[in-house]
Amino acid sequence: MTRQLHLGLFIYPGAHHIAGWRHPSTPAASVTGLDFYRDVAQLAERGKFDLFFVGDTLFTREKDGRFFGRQTTSNLDPVSLLSVLSSVTTKLGLVGTLSTTYHEPYEIAAKYATLDHLSGGRAGWNVVTTWEDKASLNFSREQAMAKADRYVRGREFIDVCTSLWDSIDDGAAGFLRDPAHVHPVAHHGDSFAVSGALPVPRPVQGWPVLVQAGGSPPGLEFAALVAEAVFTAQTDFEIARAFRASTHDRMARYGRRPDEVVIMPGLSPLLGSTEAEAQRLEQELGDLVHPEVGIWMLSENLGFSLYDRDPDDLLPVDEIRAAKKPTANADMLLTNAARQKLTISGSARLIARSRAHHSFVGTPEQLADLMERWLLGGACDGFNVMPPYFPQQLSVFVEQVVPELQRRGLFREDYEGNTLREHLGLARPEPGRFQRMLKHVPA
Ligand SMILES: Cc1cc2nc3c(=O)[nH]c(=O)nc-3n(C[C@H](O)[C@H](O)[C@H](O)COP(=O)(O)O)c2cc1C
């Protein structure tokens, strides 16, 4: 059988294109309301998507110390949102982001176990260490923790969470538990001390599906140990292939096989019935980008102030690289800008499209061609679809791209299972699996 695509719907408040919320078809005023999220989730489920994915936001976007408007709103609390969506969907996987840097494992383990039970086994956790250092100011810390230390804490965090999920035997359901089926955790580590069992029965899926999206070297190592799905930003076919192969190689060091992970790069498709229409839409959206917002977004993403530069100058790629080692996402953007000889305003328009993610402009057939090539060429196992604006561009995807993928035998006609693990083809973890993998971590 031909390899099958996995599809995530990556929701972003208002839109993925920075000006998408200004598109006349977007219900910008209602993106914090249940109707908006319910309609989008149900549309994704009609399109047989594997999962719905929402990020977290632990800080407000600022410029020069002041809240910066003219942007979309930030993410709603992911687990609260997904809990509500679990009651208006029946099959769609529900993946939410929470940070290991700013929470406690007991609290998070109970939240995801609850979501997994309420949804009948559809929960996933995007485990992040938090990209924005300013978040520390909202969590009683003057200074953000060093990146490598955050991942050491993250590993201990997953050790505790998986021990808690495994602390009650499968089948010891409800609150009438035989003590013989309870295995209290006794964890005394560098960051956490946890004693006792989880107050919630073992999740339907054993553990929620563990997702990882960090791109730094310690982030990639963490993914090799922890991730069952990897969300990543990849814009180049060959680089994406190499990324997937190197993830598999790293996993092997922890005794893990390639079929234990699903790699899903972001893909933001702007679709038109003809190429010309898609390009016209792109121009229309580009014209809606407020110039100050574009330069702000570019400066934030590159970690380099471009506010005082002439927007018509070429992006000073070498100067930016020399000032600070770019993050993985910034590096991708700089490489693209240098290759295409983009000006500062041209780079702002590029990043406005989908931040550092792969953006596509064209017809549904052309998009299906790209997705087929990436899947069959070994560059991914699926995509995290990022509509430039909601709900209209998602409707076009569901109505025109999904049937085309199905016709080519690349995507399910209907759900075959009920849980997110079943959709993604991931095994249910047996108790103690994570602690066995930890034995492979060098001291
Ligand atoms: C698709 C995708 C979604 C992400 N969502 C979040 C998010 O919601 N919250 C967050 O703090 N970071 C998010 N990130 C960023 C990373 O996980 C972030 O880079 C990480 O937490 C910091 O680790 P790193 O330095 O290894 O990249 C996302 C990344 C990708 C590719």
The ligand as an ORCA input file, in Angstrom:
! r2SCAN-3c Opt
* xyz 0 1
  C       4.750     23.974     14.612
  C       5.424     24.583     15.801
  C       4.642     25.029     16.864
  C       5.214     25.595     17.993
  N       4.414     26.018     19.016
  C       4.976     26.566     20.116
  C       4.173     27.028     21.187
  O       2.951     26.957     21.128
  N       4.788     27.546     22.277
  C       6.158     27.670     22.358
  O       6.656     28.157     23.364
  N       6.922     27.263     21.330
  C       6.369     26.722     20.234
  N       7.145     26.312     19.191
  C       8.551     26.552     19.247
  C       9.359     25.486     19.868
  O       8.879     24.408     20.414
  C      10.410     26.235     20.619
  O      11.372     26.440     19.644
  C      10.941     25.579     21.865
  O      10.012     25.528     22.856
  C      12.242     26.164     22.278
  O      13.125     25.219     21.966
  P      14.229     25.278     20.845
  O      15.144     26.317     21.305
  O      14.785     23.906     20.873
  O      13.621     25.629     19.522
  C       6.599     25.736     18.052
  C       7.392     25.284     16.984
  C       6.814     24.706     15.855
  C       7.687     24.218     14.746
*
